[in-house]
């Protein structure tokens, strides 16, 4: 094991560290793109769930109105 580092060796180490961080930056950019696509999918899913819930509320109110109408005609 060396006890001292030359300027050239330190420069080489710094360069290799910079290259490693550049690779990490590229990977994080790819992950960010994947999260953006995933976020879009969740937004579409939420929109669909809201539509389904709205349809169920309308159906429930319609059934309630029909039940009230049926009871009113039987009195």
C-alpha positions as a Python dict, from the first residue, in 0.01 Angstrom:
ca = {
    (1, 'X'): (0, 0, 0),
    (2, 'X'): (136, 339, -95),
    (3, 'X'): (177, 598, 175),
    (4, 'X'): (180, 895, -62),
    (5, 'X'): (-13, 992, -369),
    (6, 'X'): (131, 1174, -668),
    (7, 'X'): (-59, 1457, -832),
    (8, 'X'): (-114, 1241, -1140),
    (9, 'X'): (-264, 959, -935),
    (10, 'X'): (-492, 1202, -751),
    (11, 'X'): (-600, 1357, -1081),
    (12, 'X'): (-671, 1011, -1220),
    (13, 'X'): (-874, 921, -912),
    (14, 'X'): (-1070, 1246, -935),
    (15, 'X'): (-1141, 1178, -1303),
    (16, 'X'): (-1264, 825, -1233),
    (17, 'X'): (-1486, 949, -949),
    (18, 'X'): (-1633, 1213, -1184),
    (19, 'X'): (-1703, 947, -1446),
    (20, 'X'): (-1877, 734, -1184),
    (21, 'X'): (-2098, 1024, -1080),
    (22, 'X'): (-2179, 1096, -1446),
    (23, 'X'): (-2301, 738, -1485),
    (24, 'X'): (-2510, 772, -1171),
    (25, 'X'): (-2662, 1096, -1304),
    (26, 'X'): (-2762, 923, -1628),
    (27, 'X'): (-2924, 639, -1435),
    (28, 'X'): (-3118, 884, -1218),
    (29, 'X'): (-3243, 1063, -1530),
    (30, 'X'): (-3374, 730, -1659),
    (31, 'X'): (-3543, 662, -1325),
    (32, 'X'): (-3700, 1009, -1329),
    (33, 'X'): (-3847, 935, -1674),
    (34, 'X'): (-3988, 607, -1549),
    (35, 'X'): (-4145, 779, -1247),
    (36, 'X'): (-4301, 1040, -1478),
    (37, 'X'): (-4462, 765, -1685),
    (38, 'X'): (-4579, 589, -1369),
    (39, 'X'): (-4725, 914, -1237),
    (40, 'X'): (-4926, 949, -1559),
    (41, 'X'): (-5062, 599, -1518),
    (42, 'X'): (-5169, 673, -1159),
    (43, 'X'): (-5342, 992, -1275),
    (44, 'X'): (-5540, 798, -1535),
    (45, 'X'): (-5629, 532, -1278),
    (46, 'X'): (-5750, 796, -1034),
    (47, 'X'): (-5964, 954, -1307),
    (48, 'X'): (-6120, 617, -1387),
    (49, 'X'): (-6191, 546, -1020),
    (50, 'X'): (-6361, 884, -979),
    (51, 'X'): (-6579, 811, -1282),
    (52, 'X'): (-6675, 470, -1145),
    (53, 'X'): (-6755, 617, -803),
    (54, 'X'): (-6970, 886, -966),
    (55, 'X'): (-7159, 624, -1164),
    (56, 'X'): (-7220, 421, -849),
    (57, 'X'): (-7353, 728, -665),
    (58, 'X'): (-7591, 806, -953),
    (59, 'X'): (-7708, 443, -961),
    (60, 'X'): (-7762, 441, -584),
    (61, 'X'): (-7961, 765, -597),
    (62, 'X'): (-8169, 623, -883),
    (63, 'X'): (-8243, 307, -685),
    (64, 'X'): (-8333, 516, -380),
    (65, 'X'): (-8571, 729, -590),
    (66, 'X'): (-8730, 416, -736),
    (67, 'X'): (-8775, 271, -387),
    (68, 'X'): (-8934, 593, -260),
    (69, 'X'): (-9163, 595, -564),
    (70, 'X'): (-9262, 234, -506),
    (71, 'X'): (-9339, 296, -139),
    (72, 'X'): (-9537, 614, -226),
    (73, 'X'): (-9757, 424, -474),
    (74, 'X'): (-9831, 150, -222),
    (75, 'X'): (-9969, 390, 42),
}
